[in-house]
Amino acid sequence: MDMPLERQYCIDNMGESLWEAMTNCADDGRDFDAISIYEEWVVDGQEPEDGKYEWTFMENMTLESNA
């Protein structure tokens, strides 16, 4: 898989995971938890994929061999 596509997959997966967690918290009446999750994704009131935002990725150390 090429790196830009893999990174976009990671961003999409993170957004979907946070959305699901946030809605589950809201459905359970845990409003402060839902807000907390929302604030993990939204920066300065702007959703990162709706504006100029730079993601930082670290090298995937799980793929390194111990040889």
N, C-alpha and C positions, 0 to 999 in steps of 0.2 A: 504494500500500500504506500502511496506517495505521502510525504510528510504533510503538505498543506491539507490534504483530504483527511488524514488521520487526526490532525489538530482540530479541524472543523467537526469531526465526529465527536471528539472529546468535549468540545464546547457545547454541541447540541445535547449530548448525553447529560452534561452537568445541568444545563438549563431545564431539561425535562425532569431530571431527578429532583431538583430544587422545587420546581412547580408542583410536582406530585406531593412532596413532603409538605409544602406550604398549604395546599388545598386540603390535605388530610388533617393538618393542625386546625385549620379554619373550620372544617366540618365537625371536629371534635370539641369546638369551643375554646381552643387554646390560642386565643388571638395574639398574645404576646409572642408565642413561639412562631406563629405564622409571619408576624411582622419581622421578627428576627431573621427568618429564612429569606424573606423578601429583601431585606437589607444586605444579605450576602451576595445577591445577584445584581441589584440595582445600585448604581454608583452616582451620587449627586443627583438623584431623581431621574436618571436616564438609564434605560436598559442598554446593556453594553452592545448588543447587536444592532441597535437603532442609531448608533452614533459612532464617533471616532473613539476607539478603545483599543488598547494594545494588550494582548495576552502574553504571558510569560510561561514558557514551558521548560521544564527541566529534562535532562536526559533520562530516559527510562532505564533505570538501574536493574530492573527485574530481568532484562534481556541479556545482561552481562554474564559470561561464563566464569566459573571459578578456576578454570584451567590455567 
